[in-house]
Amino acid sequence: MECLSNIYDWNKKDITFFTCYKIKQILDLLVQRENRDFEEVYTDFLESNTYQAIQDTGSLMWYENAEFIIDEYYREKS
């Protein structure tokens, strides 16, 4: 995953593992819901503004639960 090359920090704390794990949770749920291959879901998600918001630790999107983030992703796509 792309996020493994990034370091995410928030308030001087390394949240890289937490952020990458959250992205993996989101992708796994999207694979199940959309019945598509991981690679397809991964590619689509990486191009989204929702993914960009997770990357911006100041947005606190990384702190939301996976279901909330997926809802935001679907709103963005519609």
Backbone as ProteinMPNN parsed JSONL, in Angstrom:
{"seq_chain_A": "MECLSNIYDWNKKDITFFTCYKIKQILDLLVQRENRDFEEVYTDFLESNTYQAIQDTGSLMWYENAEFIIDEYYREKS", "coords_chain_A": {"N_chain_A": [[0.832, -1.178, 0.0], [0.383, 2.244, -0.625], [0.51, 3.957, 1.579], [2.432, 2.98, 3.279], [4.841, 4.138, 2.737], [4.612, 6.621, 3.746], [4.704, 8.841, 6.551], [2.576, 9.413, 9.113], [1.587, 11.932, 11.245], [0.218, 13.275, 14.205], [-0.366, 15.817, 16.4], [2.318, 15.578, 17.218], [2.561, 12.846, 17.477], [3.134, 9.61, 16.257], [0.998, 8.278, 14.013], [0.935, 6.455, 12.043], [0.656, 3.6, 11.781], [-1.979, 3.243, 12.75], [-3.442, 4.804, 10.895], [-2.877, 3.535, 8.426], [-3.939, 1.015, 8.985], [-6.634, 1.687, 9.281], [-7.241, 2.503, 6.651], [-6.92, 0.063, 5.362], [-9.013, -1.392, 6.569], [-11.204, 0.02, 5.541], [-10.92, -0.472, 2.791], [-11.224, -3.272, 2.73], [-13.909, -3.503, 3.563], [-15.161, -2.15, 1.452], [-14.55, -3.867, -0.683], [-16.088, -6.099, 0.038], [-18.699, -4.982, 0.062], [-19.026, -4.027, -2.553], [-18.413, -6.144, -4.096], [-16.076, -6.483, -5.652], [-12.725, -6.728, -7.013], [-9.848, -6.36, -4.889], [-7.77, -4.75, -5.914], [-9.083, -3.129, -7.79], [-10.873, -1.665, -6.187], [-9.05, -0.433, -4.506], [-7.589, 1.198, -6.309], [-9.63, 2.964, -7.2], [-10.369, 4.152, -4.752], [-8.0, 5.441, -3.968], [-7.963, 7.573, -5.711], [-9.816, 9.296, -4.751], [-11.335, 12.149, -3.08], [-11.937, 11.658, -0.491], [-10.007, 9.829, 0.378], [-7.821, 11.547, 0.196], [-8.492, 13.298, 2.244], [-8.146, 11.661, 4.455], [-5.409, 11.372, 4.361], [-4.609, 13.919, 5.084], [-3.86, 14.674, 8.09], [-4.723, 16.655, 9.779], [-7.374, 17.014, 9.2], [-8.752, 15.179, 10.634], [-10.155, 13.039, 9.629], [-9.062, 10.501, 9.562], [-9.549, 9.606, 12.079], [-12.19, 8.947, 12.274], [-14.734, 6.328, 12.199], [-14.608, 3.372, 10.104], [-16.99, 2.889, 8.668], [-18.264, 5.389, 8.623], [-16.434, 6.821, 7.062], [-16.638, 5.42, 4.665], [-19.275, 6.045, 4.005], [-18.926, 8.783, 3.489], [-17.262, 8.589, 1.283], [-18.993, 7.353, -0.589], [-20.906, 9.385, -0.779], [-19.355, 11.314, -1.999], [-18.865, 10.068, -4.449], [-21.394, 10.085, -5.601]], "CA_chain_A": [[0.0, 0.0, 0.0], [1.108, 3.505, -0.727], [0.685, 4.633, 2.862], [3.581, 2.468, 4.001], [5.98, 5.021, 2.514], [4.313, 7.889, 4.401], [4.644, 8.903, 8.008], [1.458, 10.246, 9.527], [1.703, 12.325, 12.634], [-0.818, 14.165, 14.713], [0.072, 16.31, 17.717], [3.661, 15.027, 17.465], [2.485, 11.401, 17.716], [3.13, 8.821, 15.032], [-0.259, 7.534, 13.865], [1.067, 5.766, 10.763], [0.05, 2.272, 11.837], [-3.417, 3.416, 12.909], [-3.983, 5.316, 9.64], [-2.8, 2.472, 7.416], [-4.892, -0.02, 9.366], [-7.964, 2.221, 8.971], [-7.397, 2.44, 5.202], [-7.111, -1.356, 5.04], [-10.385, -1.726, 6.977], [-12.108, 0.641, 4.57], [-10.813, -1.198, 1.525], [-11.836, -4.595, 2.905], [-15.365, -3.33, 3.564], [-15.583, -1.804, 0.089], [-14.466, -5.093, -1.48], [-17.26, -6.9, 0.38], [-19.942, -4.308, -0.338], [-19.113, -3.826, -4.0], [-18.12, -7.418, -4.747], [-15.051, -6.222, -6.667], [-11.367, -7.077, -6.614], [-9.16, -5.4, -4.021], [-7.001, -3.813, -6.731], [-10.018, -2.157, -8.378], [-11.357, -0.807, -5.104], [-7.879, 0.335, -4.063], [-7.319, 2.224, -7.316], [-10.705, 3.954, -7.145], [-10.321, 4.869, -3.483], [-6.833, 6.321, -3.964], [-8.24, 8.749, -6.529], [-10.927, 10.041, -4.155], [-11.094, 13.221, -2.116], [-12.048, 11.042, 0.832], [-8.664, 9.315, 0.682], [-6.973, 12.716, 0.432], [-8.831, 13.812, 3.571], [-7.498, 10.777, 5.435], [-3.988, 11.694, 4.305], [-4.433, 15.177, 5.796], [-4.173, 14.305, 9.471], [-5.407, 17.774, 10.41], [-8.811, 16.916, 8.953], [-9.244, 14.184, 11.59], [-10.91, 11.976, 8.963], [-8.432, 9.233, 9.943], [-10.056, 9.235, 13.4], [-13.564, 8.468, 12.138], [-14.814, 4.883, 11.971], [-14.551, 2.991, 8.684], [-18.317, 3.022, 8.06], [-18.472, 6.815, 8.378], [-15.577, 7.199, 5.937], [-17.244, 4.837, 3.466], [-20.437, 6.888, 3.68], [-18.394, 9.998, 2.864], [-16.764, 8.169, -0.028], [-20.147, 7.16, -1.451], [-21.47, 10.71, -1.055], [-18.461, 11.941, -2.969], [-19.039, 9.418, -5.755], [-22.74, 10.301, -6.167]], "C_chain_A": [[0.877, 1.242, 0.0], [1.414, 4.103, 0.638], [1.902, 4.126, 3.624], [4.818, 3.334, 3.803], [5.78, 6.378, 3.185], [4.401, 7.74, 5.909], [3.521, 9.874, 8.347], [1.679, 10.631, 10.973], [0.633, 13.344, 12.969], [-0.433, 14.537, 16.137], [1.388, 15.667, 18.157], [3.65, 13.547, 17.84], [2.408, 10.692, 16.377], [1.854, 7.982, 14.988], [-0.249, 6.735, 12.555], [0.378, 4.412, 10.775], [-1.471, 2.381, 11.883], [-4.055, 3.846, 11.587], [-3.971, 4.249, 8.554], [-3.788, 1.352, 7.716], [-6.316, 0.421, 9.028], [-8.23, 2.148, 7.471], [-7.635, 0.995, 4.77], [-8.514, -1.818, 5.424], [-11.395, -1.207, 5.958], [-12.096, -0.144, 3.268], [-11.443, -2.581, 1.628], [-13.358, -4.507, 2.893], [-15.884, -2.986, 2.169], [-15.547, -3.021, -0.833], [-15.702, -5.953, -1.224], [-18.549, -6.276, -0.148], [-20.111, -4.241, -1.851], [-18.84, -5.092, -4.79], [-17.159, -7.225, -5.934], [-13.694, -6.64, -6.128], [-10.744, -5.967, -5.776], [-8.446, -4.334, -4.848], [-7.894, -2.734, -7.355], [-10.491, -1.156, -7.328], [-10.226, 0.116, -4.643], [-7.592, 1.485, -5.023], [-8.368, 3.328, -7.263], [-10.618, 4.799, -5.869], [-9.151, 5.839, -3.441], [-7.056, 7.603, -4.76], [-9.293, 9.666, -5.904], [-10.456, 11.173, -3.24], [-11.167, 12.694, -0.689], [-10.694, 10.498, 1.273], [-7.718, 10.479, 0.977], [-7.236, 13.308, 1.816], [-8.203, 12.962, 4.669], [-6.008, 11.089, 5.504], [-3.662, 12.981, 5.064], [-4.829, 14.955, 7.249], [-4.881, 15.425, 10.225], [-6.913, 17.741, 10.218], [-9.506, 15.998, 9.956], [-10.126, 13.11, 10.952], [-10.351, 10.609, 9.358], [-8.991, 8.716, 11.27], [-11.476, 8.671, 13.355], [-13.575, 6.95, 11.917], [-14.931, 4.595, 10.472], [-15.895, 3.184, 7.988], [-18.629, 4.486, 7.729], [-17.671, 7.251, 7.147], [-16.129, 6.641, 4.631], [-18.474, 5.63, 3.048], [-19.993, 8.179, 3.0], [-17.901, 9.707, 1.446], [-17.923, 7.995, -1.012], [-20.845, 8.488, -1.759], [-20.649, 11.441, -2.104], [-18.686, 11.374, -4.376], [-20.388, 9.736, -6.398], [-22.915, 11.704, -6.72]], "O_chain_A": [[1.971, 1.258, 0.564], [2.475, 4.698, 0.828], [2.361, 4.802, 4.545], [5.747, 3.278, 4.609], [6.694, 7.202, 3.189], [4.198, 6.659, 6.461], [3.531, 11.024, 7.909], [1.926, 9.778, 11.825], [0.212, 14.149, 12.138], [-0.203, 13.665, 16.975], [1.548, 15.267, 19.31], [4.599, 13.046, 18.443], [1.697, 11.128, 15.471], [1.653, 7.093, 15.815], [-1.305, 6.386, 12.028], [-0.404, 4.108, 9.874], [-2.17, 1.69, 11.141], [-5.094, 3.312, 11.199], [-4.959, 4.082, 7.839], [-4.404, 0.804, 6.802], [-7.115, -0.38, 8.544], [-9.327, 1.773, 7.058], [-8.468, 0.739, 3.901], [-9.14, -2.565, 4.672], [-12.321, -1.917, 5.567], [-13.152, -0.445, 2.71], [-12.128, -3.015, 0.703], [-14.023, -5.343, 2.281], [-16.933, -3.48, 1.757], [-16.428, -3.181, -1.677], [-16.298, -6.477, -2.165], [-19.387, -6.962, -0.732], [-21.221, -4.384, -2.363], [-19.011, -5.119, -6.009], [-17.386, -7.718, -7.039], [-13.536, -6.876, -4.93], [-11.071, -4.791, -5.935], [-8.508, -3.148, -4.521], [-7.504, -1.569, -7.437], [-10.501, 0.051, -7.566], [-10.439, 1.308, -4.421], [-7.376, 2.618, -4.593], [-8.021, 4.509, -7.28], [-10.776, 6.019, -5.915], [-9.291, 6.949, -2.929], [-6.399, 8.612, -4.502], [-9.624, 10.704, -6.476], [-9.347, 11.154, -2.707], [-10.525, 13.234, 0.213], [-10.288, 10.691, 2.419], [-6.908, 10.406, 1.901], [-6.308, 13.766, 2.484], [-7.775, 13.487, 5.697], [-5.415, 11.071, 6.583], [-2.573, 13.12, 5.62], [-6.008, 15.041, 7.595], [-5.57, 15.164, 11.212], [-7.652, 18.364, 10.98], [-10.727, 16.049, 10.099], [-10.779, 12.349, 11.666], [-11.114, 9.65, 9.475], [-8.914, 7.52, 11.551], [-11.911, 7.998, 14.289], [-12.574, 6.363, 11.507], [-15.303, 5.465, 9.685], [-15.932, 3.603, 6.831], [-19.192, 4.78, 6.675], [-18.186, 7.971, 6.292], [-16.091, 7.317, 3.603], [-18.687, 5.861, 1.858], [-20.62, 8.619, 2.036], [-18.111, 10.503, 0.53], [-17.835, 8.449, -2.153], [-21.322, 8.693, -2.876], [-21.194, 12.104, -2.987], [-18.694, 12.112, -5.362], [-20.515, 9.664, -7.62], [-23.986, 12.039, -7.228]]}, "name": "protein", "num_of_chains": 1, "seq": "MECLSNIYDWNKKDITFFTCYKIKQILDLLVQRENRDFEEVYTDFLESNTYQAIQDTGSLMWYENAEFIIDEYYREKS"}
